[in-house]
Amino acid sequence: MFPAPAHPLCVEATLDPRLTRWKWLVKWILAIPHYIVLLFLQVVFLLLSVVAFFSILITGRYPRPLFDFNVGVIRWSTRVNYYANAVMGTDQYPPFTLKDVPGYPIRVDITYPEKLSRGLVLVKWLLVVPQLLVVVLLLTSGWKAYRYLDDYSPFSSGLIGLLTLVAVAILTCTGRYPKGLFDLLMGLVRWTLRVLVYVYLMTDKYPPFRLDMGGSEPMTGIVEPAGSG
């Protein structure tokens, strides 16, 4: 038996202990090639989400190839955001891939739902309104609550952007990224991504009103290994 993640979305991040004092000033420029590619990928992400909506409504299933592609877009976007404008917790340049990269300082995965509620797909946008009120504070506007994946300003706006700016200012002055701010920022990023995957129909698990801080995903309960019993 082993611990199970508290949510179908799993976000694991490590703060780079060798962050340079000044590189954060140019990371958003270095990441421009990623921005260009991701603009196209995110158009596909939205189109596939529409296809998934009708598939879930009719069959109760999110087509696995579409799901895997959209998880890949979230992974890629999160790596770029983590590097260039939200948290800025690493100097390691993000790879150009939709796949999970075990050696990269931030990793994202989402458990594939074998079955989704056909009725719930019609009202998720309404049920998540209280969560969006929180995300508004994190990302400035309700529109940006749906645009987290393509928020490519030098700093994310809202509370996440402000705290990131404070963190890198302290890094510049002291050579150290404050661990407490890193833990808080990861909690805010995790909350935002949970809302995102719920809105885009990738899980029926309602995002908890809870700030799970730190780089490690909280665990709850136990899972039996496959083939046990």
RAJO-V319639 format. One line per field, one symbol per residue. ss: DSSP state (a for helix, b for strand, c for the rest). phi: phi as a letter, one per 30 degrees, with the letter a starting at -180 (. if undefined). psi: psi as a letter, one per 20 degrees, with the letter a starting at -180 (. if undefined). A space follows every 10 residues. Layout:
ss = ???
phi = ???
psi = ???
//
This chain:
ss = cbbbbcccbb bbbccccccc ccaaacaaaa caaaaaaaaa aaaaaaaaaa aaaaaaaaac cccaaaaaaa aaaaaaaaaa aaaacccccc cccccccccc cccccbbbbb ccccccccca aacaaaacaa aaaaaaaaac caaaaccaaa cccccccaaa aaaaaaaaaa aaaaccccaa aaaaaaaaaa aaaaaaaaac cccccccccc ccccccccbb bbbcccccc
phi = .bdcedbedc bbbbdddcdd dcdedcdddd deededdded ddddeddddd ddeddddcci bceedddddd ddddeddddd dddcabihdb cdddddaddd cedddbbbbb ddddbbdddd ddbeddddee dddddeddbi bddddccedb dcdebedidd dddddddddd eddcibdddd dedddddddd dddddedddc idacddddda cddjdcddca ibbdeeidi
psi = qqqqqiqhpp opqppoikpq hihhhjhhgh jghgggghgg hhggggghhg ghghgghgij qopghgghgh ghgggghhgg ghghiogljq jppqqnqiqp nhiqipqpqp ppohpqphhh hhjghghjgh hhhghghhjg qhgihikhhk nkrhqqrahg gghgggghgh gghijppphg hgggghgggg gghggghghk jiqioppqmp nnrrhqpqqq aqppqpjr.
//
